[in-house]
Amino acid sequence: ETGVTQTPRHLVMGMTNKKSLKCEQHLGHNAMYWYKQSAKKPLELMFVYSLEERVENNSVPSRFSPECPNSSHLFLHLHTLQPEDSALYLCASSHRSGYQETQYFGPGTRLLVL
Amino acid sequence: EDQVTQSPEALRLQEGESSSLNCSYTVSGLRGLFWYRQDPGKGPEFLFTLYSAGEEKEKERLKATLTKKESFLHITAPKPEDSATYLCAVQGSGGSYIPTFGRGTSLIVHP
């Protein structure tokens, strides 16, 4: 148990659907992240929320929309996805201390876009 | 730009056959080097953080070491349950606090 939970664990959606992924951290951290993990590729950072600041990877398509209502919850809203968006989506959290930060990951949501 | 290269890409061992995984990195001022274990379809599980050259950390059959250019994850007398993908990441002091991850080493330990 890592203290970071994600729901749902598995999701199948059509290209016209709208869905949301949810992440919750119970570690008292002040930064949360969304990553995409595709086969044979390194982890790809999508978004970061830290101290109410949002940082995003400019290569992420606008069909992915993050929301961070507070320091414990993070959402990823999905709409009109493409089959190439099928991947494992990972949420992580860390404590920003101005020095090194260890990220703790959730179990991931396996997404399949048909 | 920080870079991380892990080798080998895949490694097959017999149970009890010790070996090492390599993580080579370039970073402008190392804040931390991280090792994670990832089982198929699951999120990475944190193993170690190393901060400075010469540092070593151990956990059961795993031992991580760090030099100024690379880190090794030594696996002593591995068991089948050690089979997983091992990820390495570095965090530099060049301005971004976001770690850079390598592609990982897929380890299979045969009984």
Chai-1 contact restraints between the chains, C-beta under 6 A:
chainA,res_idxA,chainB,res_idxB,connection_type,confidence,min_distance_angstrom,max_distance_angstrom,comment,restraint_id
A,P42,B,F101,contact,1.0,0.0,6.0,A-B,restraint_1
A,P42,B,R103,contact,1.0,0.0,6.0,A-B,restraint_2
A,L43,B,F101,contact,1.0,0.0,6.0,A-B,restraint_3
A,L90,B,G43,contact,1.0,0.0,6.0,A-B,restraint_4
A,Q100,B,R31,contact,1.0,0.0,6.0,A-B,restraint_5
A,Q100,B,G32,contact,1.0,0.0,6.0,A-B,restraint_6
A,Q100,B,Q91,contact,1.0,0.0,6.0,A-B,restraint_7
A,T102,B,T49,contact,1.0,0.0,6.0,A-B,restraint_8
A,Y104,B,F46,contact,1.0,0.0,6.0,A-B,restraint_9
A,F105,B,G43,contact,1.0,0.0,6.0,A-B,restraint_10
A,F105,B,P44,contact,1.0,0.0,6.0,A-B,restraint_11
A,G106,B,G43,contact,1.0,0.0,6.0,A-B,restraint_12
A,P107,B,K42,contact,1.0,0.0,6.0,A-B,restraint_13
A,P107,B,G43,contact,1.0,0.0,6.0,A-B,restraint_14
A,G108,B,G43,contact,1.0,0.0,6.0,A-B,restraint_15
